[in-house]
Every structure is written in structure tokens, then in C-alpha cells.
Amino acid sequence: MSALFQKVIRANEFYVFLVIVAVCLLIQVRSGQFFTANNLVDLANAMVVPGLFAIGAFLVIVSGGIDVSFPALASLAVYAVTRFLVDSHYEGGILLPFAMVIGLGALLGAFNGLFTSRLAVPSLIITLGTANVFSGVMQGALSSVQIAKIPPAMAEFGRSSLFVATNPVSGLTSSMPVSFLILVVVAAIVFFLLRFTMFGRGIFAIGGDESAASRAGFNVRRTKFWLYVIVGVIAAVAGLIRTCGMGQMHPTNLLGMEMMVIAAVVLGGTAITGGTGSLTGVMLGTLLIVIVQNSMILLGIPTFWQQFSLGLLIIVGTGISALQIARSGNGLRAVLR
């Protein structure tokens, strides 16, 4: 028990959990509304898209890279599919939109994977470039505009819910979206992939030391390539869920989320240089960011102070990561690799 206790209190996830508890209690004391059923459901709903993005960003960061293109990738994939379906007057089910988005997300992810696996250039630089390519294609070649009316199946999926929670005091209701199950399923699949497959072990090995991973027999190029394909699929699915939930396609709605998502991953204990991290920490870090963004309104805090708090969390998260790296003796090891 003593060894287990020592292991728990040394884990970064434990302290993130304590911060979450403290923030939740503070909001509850000040507002009396945090632990109401509808607010908790709203938080779960707000976690779906950032949570999926965070899982993808986690996979890249733990492999020693940084991907900032996933919002632009998701926007391009979903816009292209939605525009095609709208122009074709599609009246079918939701499976085809998901299949098309997954296929296009995999293709765009492969575009990232091809460059990151073949070129000795930092992944941050490559994905900065591909993010602009994706945005340029969407805004230039596709002449992107807001699509106010999406296919019926997509709108219906966005409205579908597992259950409805009601606030007994105010009477406000909130629906738990079916898409929350997608977050749970994706998290479970990625957990299995990282924990029980050689591909998952290769991701951690590459993040720890790419040269050592290659000497140990891991195919570094192939692992990186398929990693970015998987991340592209996850990002595209997240983008489709956001579009369905909004009931319209706004081509720039997802852009700019990369810093928030990376902050959530780092806050959860993932080393910015790669090699260490956990999905539990990623989910806790995402939850903390979502609470700051969505629940501080219960305290009547102005928007600019919410942005200040988010910026502070980013600084604290990267500071903790830098401290962990310094203590581990890795120094300034190729952060941008």
C-alpha cells in the first residue's frame, strides 16, 4: 500500500485531479450550480470534440512530434464531404458521411505522415505548412462558405441524445449527445493500441529516443506514417461531430483550437519532448480546460478573464513539462523534433 500511495502522489494526473476538484468546489460554492445534472451533462457534451482532438494530439506528442494542422485538416475534410453531400441532395443515413470523412481524413493524414516520416524536418514546421495548405485548398479551390443547411442525417445525428438531464431549480434541460459514446470508443481503442500492440510501443519508443527505437527493431518511418493517418481520421471524425452538433458547416469554426488542445495534453502530464504520458492525464487535462472555458460563466467572470485563465494554464502546463524534463536529465532535447 505504501508503494502504491507513493506512486499515486508522484503521478502528475493526481495533482491535475486535485486542481479539478478545487476548481469545481470553488465554482459550486460561488454559484451553487456546478454539480447540477444539466451542467455536468453540458460539460460532457463540451468535452467530445476537444477530447477527440486531444487524443490525436497526444499520440503525436508522445511520439516526439507536435501537430498543429489537425483543426485545418478536420475543417477541410468535413467541408469537402458536406459540400459534396449537399450538392448531391443526399437524403441517406449517417454512415456514408462518416465513411467519407474517415476516408478523406486518412488521406490528409497520410499527406502529413509522408512528409514527417521522410523528411528530417521538425514536425511542427511540417504541420504548420500543411495546415496552411489545407486551409488554402478549402478557401481557394473549394471557395468555402458557410453551409447553413446540412444533410438531414447529419442534423438528426447532431440532435440525437442518450438521455436528457433537468435542473430541478431552474428547469433548464441538457441532452447527453450520442457522440459522447464515440469519444469513449476512440479512447478505448487508442488505449488498447498503446498498451497491447507493438505499434503502440513503437510510438512511445520513438518519442523516447528515435535512434534507439530504430536499433531496437521498430520501423520508424512506417510507424510515423500510420500514426498521422490515425490522427487524421480522429481529427476528421471530431470535425464531423462538431458540424452535426451545430447543425451547420462553418469552415473556420475549428481553426485556432490547436493551442488549447496541446495545452490540455501537456497539463495532463505528457512530456512535450515525447516518450511519456497517459490517456488518463489527457482526459483530465481536457476536462480542466473545458471547465475553465465553460463553467466560469457561472461565476459571472468576463470573457477576457477566461482567456487569461486559459493562457495561464498553458504557461503552467508547459512549465510543469519543462520541469519534468529537467529533472529527468534530458535537458533541451529536440523539443521541436
DAWODA-V144519 format. One record per pair of residues at least 4 apart in sequence whose ideal C-beta (glycine too) atoms are under 8 Angstrom apart, sorted by sequence separation. I is the first residue (numbers start at 0). GAP is how many residues later the second one is. D is the distance in whole Angstrom. If there is no record, write none. Layout:
BEGIN
i=I gap=GAP d=D
i=I gap=GAP d=D
END
This chain:
BEGIN
i=0 gap=4 d=6
i=1 gap=4 d=6
i=2 gap=4 d=6
i=3 gap=4 d=6
i=4 gap=4 d=6
i=5 gap=4 d=6
i=6 gap=4 d=7
i=9 gap=4 d=8
i=10 gap=4 d=8
i=11 gap=4 d=6
i=12 gap=4 d=6
i=13 gap=4 d=7
i=14 gap=4 d=7
i=15 gap=4 d=6
i=16 gap=4 d=6
i=17 gap=4 d=6
i=18 gap=4 d=6
i=19 gap=4 d=6
i=20 gap=4 d=6
i=21 gap=4 d=6
i=22 gap=4 d=6
i=23 gap=4 d=6
i=24 gap=4 d=6
i=25 gap=4 d=6
i=26 gap=4 d=6
i=27 gap=4 d=7
i=34 gap=4 d=7
i=35 gap=4 d=7
i=36 gap=4 d=6
i=37 gap=4 d=6
i=38 gap=4 d=7
i=39 gap=4 d=7
i=40 gap=4 d=6
i=41 gap=4 d=6
i=42 gap=4 d=6
i=43 gap=4 d=8
i=45 gap=4 d=7
i=46 gap=4 d=5
i=47 gap=4 d=7
i=48 gap=4 d=6
i=49 gap=4 d=6
i=50 gap=4 d=7
i=51 gap=4 d=7
i=52 gap=4 d=6
i=53 gap=4 d=6
i=54 gap=4 d=7
i=55 gap=4 d=7
i=56 gap=4 d=6
i=57 gap=4 d=6
i=58 gap=4 d=7
i=60 gap=4 d=7
i=68 gap=4 d=5
i=69 gap=4 d=6
i=70 gap=4 d=6
i=71 gap=4 d=6
i=72 gap=4 d=6
i=73 gap=4 d=6
i=74 gap=4 d=6
i=75 gap=4 d=6
i=76 gap=4 d=6
i=77 gap=4 d=6
i=78 gap=4 d=6
i=79 gap=4 d=6
i=80 gap=4 d=6
i=81 gap=4 d=6
i=82 gap=4 d=6
i=83 gap=4 d=6
i=85 gap=4 d=7
i=91 gap=4 d=6
i=93 gap=4 d=6
i=94 gap=4 d=6
i=95 gap=4 d=6
i=96 gap=4 d=6
i=97 gap=4 d=6
i=98 gap=4 d=6
i=99 gap=4 d=6
i=100 gap=4 d=6
i=101 gap=4 d=6
i=102 gap=4 d=7
i=103 gap=4 d=6
i=104 gap=4 d=6
i=105 gap=4 d=6
i=106 gap=4 d=7
i=107 gap=4 d=7
i=108 gap=4 d=6
i=109 gap=4 d=6
i=110 gap=4 d=7
i=111 gap=4 d=6
i=112 gap=4 d=6
i=113 gap=4 d=6
i=114 gap=4 d=5
i=120 gap=4 d=5
i=121 gap=4 d=7
i=122 gap=4 d=6
i=123 gap=4 d=6
i=124 gap=4 d=7
i=125 gap=4 d=6
i=126 gap=4 d=6
i=127 gap=4 d=7
i=128 gap=4 d=6
i=129 gap=4 d=6
i=130 gap=4 d=6
i=131 gap=4 d=6
i=132 gap=4 d=6
i=133 gap=4 d=6
i=134 gap=4 d=6
i=135 gap=4 d=5
i=136 gap=4 d=5
i=137 gap=4 d=5
i=138 gap=4 d=7
i=149 gap=4 d=5
i=150 gap=4 d=7
i=151 gap=4 d=6
i=152 gap=4 d=6
i=153 gap=4 d=7
i=154 gap=4 d=7
i=155 gap=4 d=6
i=166 gap=4 d=6
i=175 gap=4 d=6
i=177 gap=4 d=8
i=178 gap=4 d=7
i=179 gap=4 d=7
i=180 gap=4 d=6
i=181 gap=4 d=6
i=182 gap=4 d=6
i=183 gap=4 d=6
i=184 gap=4 d=6
i=185 gap=4 d=6
i=186 gap=4 d=6
i=187 gap=4 d=6
i=188 gap=4 d=6
i=189 gap=4 d=6
i=190 gap=4 d=6
i=191 gap=4 d=5
i=192 gap=4 d=5
i=195 gap=4 d=7
i=196 gap=4 d=7
i=197 gap=4 d=6
i=198 gap=4 d=7
i=199 gap=4 d=7
i=200 gap=4 d=6
i=201 gap=4 d=6
i=202 gap=4 d=7
i=203 gap=4 d=6
i=204 gap=4 d=7
i=205 gap=4 d=5
i=207 gap=4 d=7
i=208 gap=4 d=6
i=209 gap=4 d=7
i=210 gap=4 d=6
i=211 gap=4 d=6
i=213 gap=4 d=6
i=218 gap=4 d=6
i=219 gap=4 d=6
i=220 gap=4 d=6
i=221 gap=4 d=6
i=222 gap=4 d=6
i=223 gap=4 d=7
i=224 gap=4 d=7
i=225 gap=4 d=6
i=226 gap=4 d=6
i=227 gap=4 d=6
i=228 gap=4 d=7
i=229 gap=4 d=6
i=230 gap=4 d=6
i=231 gap=4 d=6
i=232 gap=4 d=6
i=233 gap=4 d=6
i=234 gap=4 d=6
i=235 gap=4 d=7
i=236 gap=4 d=6
i=237 gap=4 d=7
i=238 gap=4 d=6
i=239 gap=4 d=6
i=240 gap=4 d=6
i=241 gap=4 d=6
i=245 gap=4 d=7
i=256 gap=4 d=6
i=257 gap=4 d=6
i=258 gap=4 d=6
i=259 gap=4 d=7
i=260 gap=4 d=7
i=261 gap=4 d=6
i=262 gap=4 d=6
i=263 gap=4 d=7
i=265 gap=4 d=6
i=270 gap=4 d=6
i=276 gap=4 d=6
i=277 gap=4 d=7
i=278 gap=4 d=6
i=279 gap=4 d=6
i=280 gap=4 d=6
i=281 gap=4 d=6
i=282 gap=4 d=6
i=283 gap=4 d=6
i=284 gap=4 d=7
i=285 gap=4 d=6
i=286 gap=4 d=6
i=287 gap=4 d=7
i=288 gap=4 d=6
i=289 gap=4 d=6
i=290 gap=4 d=5
i=291 gap=4 d=6
i=294 gap=4 d=8
i=296 gap=4 d=7
i=300 gap=4 d=5
i=301 gap=4 d=7
i=302 gap=4 d=7
i=303 gap=4 d=6
i=304 gap=4 d=6
i=305 gap=4 d=7
i=306 gap=4 d=6
i=307 gap=4 d=6
i=308 gap=4 d=6
i=309 gap=4 d=7
i=310 gap=4 d=7
i=311 gap=4 d=6
i=312 gap=4 d=6
i=313 gap=4 d=6
i=314 gap=4 d=6
i=315 gap=4 d=6
i=316 gap=4 d=7
i=317 gap=4 d=6
i=318 gap=4 d=6
i=319 gap=4 d=6
i=320 gap=4 d=7
i=321 gap=4 d=6
i=322 gap=4 d=6
i=323 gap=4 d=6
i=325 gap=4 d=8
i=8 gap=5 d=6
i=27 gap=5 d=8
i=33 gap=5 d=6
i=34 gap=5 d=7
i=59 gap=5 d=5
i=60 gap=5 d=6
i=84 gap=5 d=4
i=115 gap=5 d=8
i=120 gap=5 d=6
i=135 gap=5 d=8
i=136 gap=5 d=7
i=138 gap=5 d=5
i=149 gap=5 d=6
i=165 gap=5 d=7
i=166 gap=5 d=5
i=191 gap=5 d=7
i=194 gap=5 d=6
i=207 gap=5 d=7
i=212 gap=5 d=4
i=217 gap=5 d=6
i=242 gap=5 d=7
i=264 gap=5 d=5
i=270 gap=5 d=5
i=276 gap=5 d=7
i=290 gap=5 d=8
i=295 gap=5 d=5
i=300 gap=5 d=6
i=324 gap=5 d=5
i=325 gap=5 d=7
i=7 gap=6 d=5
i=27 gap=6 d=4
i=32 gap=6 d=6
i=59 gap=6 d=7
i=60 gap=6 d=8
i=89 gap=6 d=7
i=114 gap=6 d=7
i=137 gap=6 d=5
i=165 gap=6 d=7
i=166 gap=6 d=7
i=192 gap=6 d=6
i=193 gap=6 d=4
i=213 gap=6 d=5
i=242 gap=6 d=5
i=265 gap=6 d=6
i=269 gap=6 d=7
i=270 gap=6 d=6
i=324 gap=6 d=7
i=26 gap=7 d=4
i=27 gap=7 d=6
i=59 gap=7 d=4
i=89 gap=7 d=8
i=115 gap=7 d=5
i=118 gap=7 d=7
i=165 gap=7 d=5
i=192 gap=7 d=5
i=193 gap=7 d=8
i=204 gap=7 d=7
i=205 gap=7 d=5
i=212 gap=7 d=6
i=245 gap=7 d=7
i=268 gap=7 d=8
i=269 gap=7 d=3
i=164 gap=8 d=7
i=204 gap=8 d=4
i=268 gap=8 d=6
i=269 gap=8 d=8
i=324 gap=8 d=7
i=163 gap=9 d=5
i=164 gap=9 d=5
i=193 gap=9 d=7
i=267 gap=9 d=7
i=268 gap=9 d=7
i=295 gap=9 d=8
i=296 gap=9 d=8
i=23 gap=10 d=6
i=56 gap=10 d=6
i=115 gap=10 d=5
i=163 gap=10 d=7
i=164 gap=10 d=8
i=193 gap=10 d=7
i=209 gap=10 d=6
i=267 gap=10 d=7
i=295 gap=10 d=5
i=23 gap=11 d=7
i=55 gap=11 d=7
i=84 gap=11 d=8
i=114 gap=11 d=5
i=115 gap=11 d=8
i=163 gap=11 d=5
i=164 gap=11 d=7
i=201 gap=11 d=7
i=204 gap=11 d=6
i=241 gap=11 d=7
i=269 gap=11 d=6
i=84 gap=12 d=6
i=162 gap=12 d=8
i=163 gap=12 d=8
i=205 gap=12 d=7
i=241 gap=12 d=6
i=264 gap=12 d=7
i=267 gap=12 d=8
i=268 gap=12 d=4
i=269 gap=12 d=7
i=56 gap=13 d=7
i=161 gap=13 d=8
i=162 gap=13 d=5
i=204 gap=13 d=6
i=267 gap=13 d=3
i=292 gap=13 d=6
i=295 gap=13 d=7
i=55 gap=14 d=6
i=111 gap=14 d=7
i=160 gap=14 d=4
i=161 gap=14 d=4
i=205 gap=14 d=6
i=266 gap=14 d=8
i=267 gap=14 d=5
i=291 gap=14 d=7
i=81 gap=15 d=8
i=84 gap=15 d=8
i=111 gap=15 d=6
i=114 gap=15 d=7
i=160 gap=15 d=6
i=161 gap=15 d=7
i=238 gap=15 d=6
i=267 gap=15 d=7
i=80 gap=16 d=6
i=83 gap=16 d=8
i=160 gap=16 d=6
i=161 gap=16 d=6
i=201 gap=16 d=4
i=267 gap=16 d=5
i=268 gap=16 d=8
i=52 gap=17 d=6
i=159 gap=17 d=7
i=160 gap=17 d=7
i=200 gap=17 d=8
i=201 gap=17 d=8
i=205 gap=17 d=6
i=264 gap=17 d=5
i=266 gap=17 d=8
i=267 gap=17 d=3
i=291 gap=17 d=5
i=292 gap=17 d=7
i=52 gap=18 d=7
i=111 gap=18 d=5
i=159 gap=18 d=5
i=161 gap=18 d=7
i=201 gap=18 d=8
i=205 gap=18 d=7
i=263 gap=18 d=7
i=266 gap=18 d=4
i=267 gap=18 d=7
i=291 gap=18 d=6
i=80 gap=19 d=5
i=110 gap=19 d=6
i=157 gap=19 d=8
i=161 gap=19 d=7
i=265 gap=19 d=7
i=80 gap=20 d=5
i=197 gap=20 d=8
i=202 gap=20 d=7
i=264 gap=20 d=6
i=52 gap=21 d=8
i=156 gap=21 d=7
i=157 gap=21 d=8
i=201 gap=21 d=4
i=263 gap=21 d=4
i=266 gap=21 d=6
i=288 gap=21 d=7
i=291 gap=21 d=6
i=156 gap=22 d=8
i=262 gap=22 d=8
i=263 gap=22 d=4
i=266 gap=22 d=7
i=77 gap=23 d=6
i=80 gap=23 d=6
i=76 gap=24 d=5
i=79 gap=24 d=6
i=198 gap=24 d=6
i=202 gap=24 d=6
i=263 gap=24 d=7
i=288 gap=24 d=7
i=260 gap=25 d=8
i=263 gap=25 d=5
i=287 gap=25 d=7
i=107 gap=26 d=7
i=262 gap=26 d=6
i=76 gap=27 d=4
i=198 gap=27 d=7
i=75 gap=28 d=8
i=76 gap=28 d=5
i=259 gap=29 d=6
i=73 gap=31 d=7
i=76 gap=31 d=6
i=72 gap=32 d=7
i=75 gap=32 d=7
i=284 gap=32 d=7
i=259 gap=33 d=8
i=72 gap=35 d=5
i=72 gap=36 d=7
i=72 gap=39 d=7
i=68 gap=43 d=6
i=66 gap=45 d=7
i=266 gap=46 d=6
i=271 gap=46 d=7
i=262 gap=47 d=7
i=185 gap=48 d=6
i=265 gap=48 d=8
i=272 gap=48 d=8
i=275 gap=48 d=8
i=266 gap=49 d=7
i=271 gap=49 d=4
i=259 gap=50 d=7
i=262 gap=50 d=6
i=266 gap=50 d=4
i=270 gap=50 d=6
i=271 gap=50 d=7
i=64 gap=51 d=7
i=185 gap=51 d=7
i=262 gap=51 d=4
i=265 gap=51 d=4
i=268 gap=51 d=8
i=269 gap=51 d=7
i=265 gap=52 d=6
i=272 gap=52 d=6
i=263 gap=53 d=8
i=266 gap=53 d=8
i=270 gap=53 d=6
i=271 gap=53 d=7
i=96 gap=54 d=7
i=259 gap=54 d=8
i=262 gap=54 d=5
i=265 gap=54 d=7
i=270 gap=54 d=6
i=181 gap=55 d=7
i=258 gap=55 d=7
i=262 gap=55 d=8
i=265 gap=55 d=5
i=268 gap=55 d=8
i=65 gap=56 d=8
i=66 gap=56 d=6
i=67 gap=56 d=7
i=96 gap=56 d=7
i=64 gap=57 d=8
i=65 gap=57 d=6
i=72 gap=57 d=8
i=95 gap=57 d=8
i=96 gap=57 d=6
i=270 gap=57 d=8
i=272 gap=57 d=6
i=64 gap=58 d=3
i=65 gap=58 d=4
i=68 gap=58 d=4
i=71 gap=58 d=8
i=72 gap=58 d=8
i=75 gap=58 d=4
i=79 gap=58 d=8
i=64 gap=59 d=7
i=67 gap=59 d=5
i=68 gap=59 d=7
i=71 gap=59 d=4
i=74 gap=59 d=7
i=75 gap=59 d=7
i=78 gap=59 d=5
i=82 gap=59 d=7
i=93 gap=59 d=4
i=181 gap=59 d=7
i=66 gap=60 d=5
i=67 gap=60 d=6
i=70 gap=60 d=8
i=71 gap=60 d=8
i=74 gap=60 d=7
i=90 gap=60 d=7
i=92 gap=60 d=5
i=93 gap=60 d=7
i=272 gap=60 d=5
i=65 gap=61 d=7
i=68 gap=61 d=5
i=72 gap=61 d=5
i=75 gap=61 d=6
i=85 gap=61 d=6
i=89 gap=61 d=5
i=90 gap=61 d=6
i=91 gap=61 d=6
i=272 gap=61 d=7
i=68 gap=62 d=4
i=71 gap=62 d=4
i=75 gap=62 d=5
i=79 gap=62 d=6
i=90 gap=62 d=8
i=93 gap=62 d=7
i=178 gap=62 d=5
i=272 gap=62 d=6
i=59 gap=63 d=7
i=67 gap=63 d=6
i=71 gap=63 d=5
i=74 gap=63 d=6
i=78 gap=63 d=7
i=85 gap=63 d=7
i=89 gap=63 d=8
i=93 gap=63 d=5
i=271 gap=63 d=6
i=273 gap=63 d=7
i=82 gap=64 d=7
i=85 gap=64 d=7
i=206 gap=64 d=8
i=272 gap=64 d=8
i=68 gap=65 d=6
i=78 gap=65 d=6
i=81 gap=65 d=6
i=84 gap=65 d=8
i=85 gap=65 d=6
i=178 gap=65 d=7
i=71 gap=66 d=8
i=75 gap=66 d=8
i=84 gap=66 d=5
i=178 gap=66 d=7
i=206 gap=66 d=8
i=207 gap=66 d=7
i=208 gap=66 d=8
i=206 gap=67 d=3
i=207 gap=67 d=4
i=78 gap=68 d=8
i=81 gap=68 d=6
i=176 gap=68 d=7
i=205 gap=68 d=7
i=206 gap=68 d=4
i=207 gap=68 d=8
i=81 gap=69 d=7
i=84 gap=69 d=8
i=206 gap=69 d=8
i=203 gap=71 d=6
i=81 gap=72 d=7
i=203 gap=72 d=8
i=157 gap=83 d=8
i=157 gap=85 d=8
i=193 gap=85 d=7
i=153 gap=86 d=8
i=157 gap=86 d=3
i=156 gap=87 d=5
i=157 gap=87 d=5
i=157 gap=88 d=7
i=158 gap=88 d=8
i=190 gap=88 d=5
i=153 gap=89 d=7
i=154 gap=89 d=7
i=157 gap=89 d=6
i=189 gap=89 d=6
i=153 gap=90 d=5
i=154 gap=92 d=5
i=186 gap=92 d=6
i=149 gap=93 d=7
i=149 gap=94 d=7
i=186 gap=96 d=7
i=149 gap=97 d=7
i=149 gap=98 d=6
i=148 gap=99 d=7
i=149 gap=99 d=6
i=147 gap=100 d=5
i=146 gap=101 d=6
i=145 gap=102 d=7
i=146 gap=102 d=4
i=116 gap=103 d=8
i=117 gap=103 d=7
i=145 gap=103 d=7
i=116 gap=104 d=4
i=145 gap=104 d=5
i=116 gap=105 d=7
i=145 gap=105 d=7
i=144 gap=106 d=7
i=116 gap=107 d=4
i=143 gap=107 d=4
i=115 gap=108 d=6
i=116 gap=108 d=4
i=115 gap=109 d=8
i=112 gap=111 d=6
i=113 gap=111 d=7
i=116 gap=111 d=8
i=112 gap=112 d=4
i=115 gap=112 d=6
i=138 gap=112 d=7
i=112 gap=113 d=7
i=137 gap=113 d=6
i=112 gap=114 d=7
i=109 gap=115 d=7
i=112 gap=115 d=3
i=111 gap=116 d=4
i=112 gap=116 d=6
i=109 gap=118 d=7
i=108 gap=119 d=5
i=109 gap=119 d=5
i=111 gap=119 d=8
i=112 gap=119 d=8
i=108 gap=120 d=4
i=111 gap=120 d=7
i=134 gap=120 d=7
i=108 gap=121 d=7
i=108 gap=122 d=6
i=109 gap=122 d=7
i=105 gap=123 d=5
i=108 gap=123 d=2
i=40 gap=124 d=4
i=107 gap=124 d=5
i=108 gap=124 d=6
i=39 gap=125 d=7
i=106 gap=125 d=8
i=105 gap=126 d=6
i=108 gap=126 d=8
i=37 gap=127 d=5
i=104 gap=127 d=4
i=105 gap=127 d=5
i=209 gap=127 d=7
i=36 gap=128 d=4
i=37 gap=128 d=6
i=38 gap=128 d=7
i=104 gap=128 d=5
i=107 gap=128 d=7
i=36 gap=129 d=7
i=37 gap=129 d=4
i=44 gap=129 d=7
i=47 gap=129 d=7
i=104 gap=129 d=8
i=36 gap=130 d=7
i=44 gap=130 d=8
i=51 gap=130 d=7
i=104 gap=130 d=6
i=105 gap=130 d=8
i=35 gap=131 d=5
i=44 gap=131 d=7
i=47 gap=131 d=5
i=51 gap=131 d=6
i=54 gap=131 d=6
i=58 gap=131 d=7
i=101 gap=131 d=5
i=104 gap=131 d=3
i=35 gap=132 d=8
i=41 gap=132 d=5
i=43 gap=132 d=6
i=44 gap=132 d=6
i=47 gap=132 d=6
i=50 gap=132 d=5
i=54 gap=132 d=6
i=103 gap=132 d=6
i=104 gap=132 d=7
i=35 gap=133 d=7
i=40 gap=133 d=4
i=46 gap=133 d=8
i=32 gap=134 d=8
i=37 gap=134 d=5
i=40 gap=134 d=7
i=47 gap=134 d=7
i=51 gap=134 d=6
i=101 gap=134 d=6
i=37 gap=135 d=6
i=38 gap=135 d=7
i=40 gap=135 d=5
i=44 gap=135 d=7
i=47 gap=135 d=5
i=54 gap=135 d=6
i=100 gap=135 d=5
i=101 gap=135 d=7
i=37 gap=136 d=4
i=43 gap=136 d=6
i=46 gap=136 d=7
i=50 gap=136 d=7
i=100 gap=136 d=6
i=36 gap=137 d=8
i=100 gap=138 d=7
i=97 gap=139 d=7
i=100 gap=139 d=5
i=62 gap=140 d=5
i=61 gap=141 d=6
i=62 gap=141 d=8
i=61 gap=142 d=6
i=63 gap=142 d=6
i=97 gap=142 d=7
i=62 gap=143 d=5
i=63 gap=143 d=4
i=96 gap=143 d=6
i=58 gap=144 d=6
i=62 gap=144 d=5
i=63 gap=144 d=8
i=61 gap=145 d=5
i=60 gap=146 d=8
i=63 gap=146 d=7
i=76 gap=155 d=8
i=76 gap=158 d=8
i=77 gap=158 d=7
i=64 gap=159 d=8
i=72 gap=159 d=6
i=76 gap=159 d=4
i=80 gap=159 d=7
i=62 gap=160 d=8
i=62 gap=161 d=7
i=66 gap=161 d=7
i=69 gap=161 d=7
i=73 gap=161 d=4
i=77 gap=161 d=4
i=81 gap=161 d=6
i=69 gap=162 d=8
i=72 gap=162 d=5
i=73 gap=162 d=5
i=76 gap=162 d=6
i=77 gap=162 d=5
i=72 gap=163 d=7
i=76 gap=163 d=8
i=62 gap=164 d=6
i=66 gap=164 d=6
i=70 gap=164 d=8
i=73 gap=164 d=6
i=74 gap=164 d=6
i=77 gap=164 d=8
i=69 gap=165 d=4
i=73 gap=165 d=3
i=77 gap=165 d=5
i=82 gap=166 d=8
i=59 gap=167 d=7
i=81 gap=167 d=5
i=58 gap=168 d=6
i=59 gap=168 d=7
i=73 gap=168 d=8
i=78 gap=170 d=6
i=58 gap=171 d=7
i=59 gap=171 d=6
i=77 gap=171 d=7
i=58 gap=172 d=6
i=78 gap=172 d=5
i=55 gap=174 d=8
i=56 gap=174 d=8
i=55 gap=175 d=4
i=74 gap=176 d=6
i=74 gap=177 d=7
i=55 gap=178 d=4
i=74 gap=178 d=8
i=54 gap=179 d=6
i=55 gap=179 d=5
i=74 gap=179 d=5
i=73 gap=180 d=5
i=74 gap=180 d=6
i=52 gap=181 d=8
i=51 gap=182 d=6
i=52 gap=182 d=6
i=55 gap=182 d=8
i=71 gap=182 d=8
i=51 gap=183 d=8
i=70 gap=183 d=4
i=71 gap=183 d=6
i=70 gap=184 d=5
i=51 gap=185 d=6
i=52 gap=185 d=5
i=70 gap=185 d=7
i=51 gap=186 d=4
i=70 gap=186 d=5
i=70 gap=187 d=6
i=69 gap=188 d=7
i=48 gap=189 d=5
i=51 gap=189 d=7
i=68 gap=189 d=8
i=47 gap=190 d=8
i=48 gap=190 d=8
i=67 gap=190 d=4
i=66 gap=191 d=8
i=69 gap=191 d=8
i=48 gap=192 d=6
i=47 gap=193 d=6
i=48 gap=193 d=5
i=67 gap=194 d=8
i=48 gap=196 d=8
i=65 gap=196 d=7
i=47 gap=197 d=8
i=44 gap=200 d=8
i=56 gap=201 d=8
i=60 gap=201 d=7
i=52 gap=204 d=6
i=56 gap=204 d=5
i=60 gap=204 d=6
i=48 gap=205 d=8
i=56 gap=205 d=6
i=60 gap=205 d=8
i=65 gap=206 d=8
i=49 gap=207 d=7
i=53 gap=207 d=5
i=57 gap=207 d=5
i=52 gap=208 d=5
i=56 gap=208 d=5
i=61 gap=208 d=6
i=60 gap=209 d=5
i=61 gap=209 d=8
i=63 gap=209 d=7
i=64 gap=209 d=7
i=49 gap=210 d=7
i=53 gap=210 d=5
i=57 gap=210 d=8
i=60 gap=210 d=8
i=63 gap=210 d=3
i=49 gap=211 d=6
i=53 gap=211 d=6
i=60 gap=211 d=7
i=62 gap=211 d=6
i=63 gap=211 d=7
i=124 gap=211 d=7
i=57 gap=212 d=6
i=61 gap=212 d=6
i=123 gap=212 d=5
i=60 gap=213 d=6
i=61 gap=213 d=7
i=122 gap=213 d=8
i=49 gap=214 d=7
i=61 gap=214 d=7
i=121 gap=214 d=4
i=122 gap=214 d=7
i=61 gap=215 d=5
i=121 gap=215 d=6
i=60 gap=216 d=7
i=57 gap=219 d=6
i=57 gap=221 d=7
i=54 gap=224 d=7
i=57 gap=224 d=5
i=54 gap=227 d=6
i=53 gap=228 d=5
i=53 gap=229 d=8
i=53 gap=231 d=7
i=50 gap=232 d=7
i=53 gap=232 d=5
i=50 gap=235 d=5
i=49 gap=236 d=5
i=46 gap=239 d=6
i=49 gap=239 d=7
i=46 gap=240 d=6
i=49 gap=240 d=6
i=46 gap=243 d=5
i=42 gap=244 d=7
i=45 gap=244 d=5
i=42 gap=247 d=6
i=45 gap=247 d=7
i=42 gap=248 d=7
i=45 gap=248 d=5
i=15 gap=251 d=6
i=42 gap=251 d=6
i=15 gap=252 d=6
i=41 gap=252 d=7
i=42 gap=252 d=7
i=15 gap=253 d=7
i=12 gap=255 d=7
i=11 gap=256 d=7
i=12 gap=256 d=6
i=38 gap=256 d=7
i=11 gap=257 d=3
i=10 gap=258 d=7
i=38 gap=259 d=8
i=33 gap=261 d=6
i=19 gap=264 d=7
i=26 gap=264 d=8
i=33 gap=264 d=6
i=12 gap=265 d=7
i=15 gap=265 d=7
i=22 gap=265 d=7
i=32 gap=265 d=5
i=12 gap=267 d=5
i=16 gap=267 d=6
i=19 gap=267 d=6
i=23 gap=267 d=7
i=30 gap=267 d=4
i=12 gap=268 d=5
i=15 gap=268 d=5
i=19 gap=268 d=5
i=22 gap=268 d=6
i=26 gap=268 d=5
i=29 gap=268 d=7
i=30 gap=268 d=6
i=11 gap=269 d=6
i=15 gap=269 d=6
i=18 gap=269 d=6
i=22 gap=269 d=7
i=26 gap=269 d=7
i=29 gap=269 d=5
i=63 gap=270 d=7
i=65 gap=270 d=7
i=12 gap=271 d=6
i=19 gap=271 d=7
i=26 gap=271 d=6
i=15 gap=272 d=6
i=26 gap=272 d=6
i=64 gap=272 d=7
i=63 gap=273 d=5
i=11 gap=308 d=7
i=11 gap=312 d=8
END
